[in-house]
Amino acid sequence: MDMKIFFGNDALDILINENCLLDVMLEKIEVSESDNIVIVIFEFKMRPKSDFEKIRLIFSRVEEYGFYYDKNFLFKTVTESKFFKTLEGNYYLSLDPFFGEHNVISDKDANFVKSQKIEMIVI
């Protein structure tokens, strides 16, 4: 099977409609740093109607991220999300967004990452 890889806006554009990041299962979060470049990786099991079974989203040249975990909070199932390109050209994903406008970063968003580059790999 050929590995499918999407970069930047192509990755953003494909994760809509049935392929969107709603009702997906977050299976892994990985944060690493090399040469002062921070990378955040998510692995998701996609919803049943998606074109993909699993994907890996790689955020590189991360400018900011924040995650919170509490054993009493349902962290793994994504029921709301924001995923867009900012006016400054960064990619922004929140897996627990504050209610309001979808394409606006809120200081009340949770479980988020903002980066200069994204890559999506179908796994």
VMD Tcl script that draws the C-alpha trace (Angstrom):
set ca {
  {0.00 0.00 0.00}
  {1.35 3.43 -0.95}
  {1.68 5.88 1.90}
  {-0.36 9.04 1.34}
  {1.19 12.29 2.57}
  {-0.40 15.74 2.45}
  {1.39 19.00 3.29}
  {0.19 22.40 4.47}
  {-3.07 23.60 2.98}
  {-3.61 20.24 1.24}
  {-3.74 18.55 4.65}
  {-6.08 21.22 5.97}
  {-8.37 20.96 2.93}
  {-8.71 17.17 3.09}
  {-9.77 17.13 6.76}
  {-13.30 18.40 6.13}
  {-16.77 16.84 5.91}
  {-16.56 13.08 6.64}
  {-12.78 13.37 7.13}
  {-13.02 16.12 9.74}
  {-11.60 15.76 13.25}
  {-14.94 15.22 15.00}
  {-15.85 11.93 16.65}
  {-12.31 10.67 16.16}
  {-10.21 8.91 18.79}
  {-6.94 10.50 19.85}
  {-4.54 7.58 20.19}
  {-1.22 9.35 20.68}
  {0.37 12.72 21.38}
  {4.12 13.10 21.04}
  {6.17 16.24 21.65}
  {9.83 16.48 20.74}
  {12.51 19.08 20.12}
  {15.61 19.06 17.98}
  {17.87 22.02 17.22}
  {15.34 24.36 18.87}
  {12.55 23.18 16.56}
  {9.53 21.77 18.42}
  {7.37 19.11 16.80}
  {3.95 17.91 18.02}
  {2.52 14.70 16.57}
  {-1.04 13.44 16.93}
  {-2.31 10.04 15.85}
  {-6.05 9.68 15.34}
  {-8.36 6.76 14.65}
  {-10.80 8.36 12.27}
  {-14.59 8.18 12.36}
  {-16.25 5.23 10.55}
  {-17.39 7.28 7.51}
  {-13.94 8.77 6.89}
  {-11.87 7.89 3.83}
  {-9.02 7.01 6.20}
  {-8.73 4.53 9.07}
  {-5.86 6.29 10.86}
  {-3.88 9.45 10.31}
  {-0.82 11.10 11.80}
  {-0.77 14.91 11.97}
  {2.69 16.41 12.35}
  {2.98 20.04 13.44}
  {6.51 21.35 12.98}
  {8.12 24.67 13.83}
  {5.63 24.87 16.69}
  {5.15 28.34 18.12}
  {2.85 27.38 20.99}
  {1.08 24.36 22.40}
  {-0.89 23.48 25.52}
  {-2.41 20.23 26.75}
  {-4.27 19.37 29.93}
  {-5.16 15.95 31.28}
  {-7.45 15.00 34.15}
  {-8.47 11.38 34.73}
  {-12.09 12.53 35.15}
  {-12.11 14.31 31.78}
  {-12.85 12.45 28.55}
  {-9.63 13.31 26.72}
  {-9.46 10.64 24.06}
  {-12.69 11.30 22.14}
  {-12.71 14.50 20.08}
  {-16.22 15.98 20.17}
  {-15.30 19.55 19.12}
  {-12.36 20.98 17.22}
  {-10.97 24.05 15.46}
  {-8.52 23.53 12.62}
  {-7.56 26.43 10.37}
  {-4.80 28.61 8.96}
  {-4.37 31.92 10.77}
  {-4.04 35.29 9.08}
  {-0.33 35.15 9.99}
  {0.04 31.89 8.05}
  {0.26 29.49 11.00}
  {-1.76 26.31 11.35}
  {-3.92 26.04 14.47}
  {-5.65 23.03 15.96}
  {-7.65 22.95 19.18}
  {-9.20 19.66 20.31}
  {-11.19 21.40 23.05}
  {-12.10 24.83 21.66}
  {-13.95 27.57 23.47}
  {-17.39 28.12 21.97}
  {-17.50 30.97 19.51}
  {-16.09 31.70 16.10}
  {-14.45 28.71 14.45}
  {-11.55 30.48 12.76}
  {-10.45 32.59 15.71}
  {-7.93 31.65 18.38}
  {-9.30 32.09 21.89}
  {-7.22 32.19 25.05}
  {-9.90 29.84 26.41}
  {-9.16 27.13 23.81}
  {-7.64 23.98 25.33}
  {-5.54 21.11 23.99}
  {-4.12 23.15 21.16}
  {-1.09 23.57 18.93}
  {-0.01 26.43 16.65}
  {2.76 25.84 14.13}
  {4.31 27.10 10.92}
  {4.03 23.76 9.09}
  {1.76 20.71 9.06}
  {1.92 17.33 7.43}
  {-0.72 14.58 7.37}
  {0.24 10.94 6.83}
  {-2.35 8.24 6.24}
  {-1.25 5.23 8.30}
}
mol new
graphics top color blue
foreach p $ca { graphics top sphere $p radius 0.5 }
foreach p [lrange $ca 0 end-1] q [lrange $ca 1 end] { graphics top cylinder $p $q radius 0.2 }
display resetview
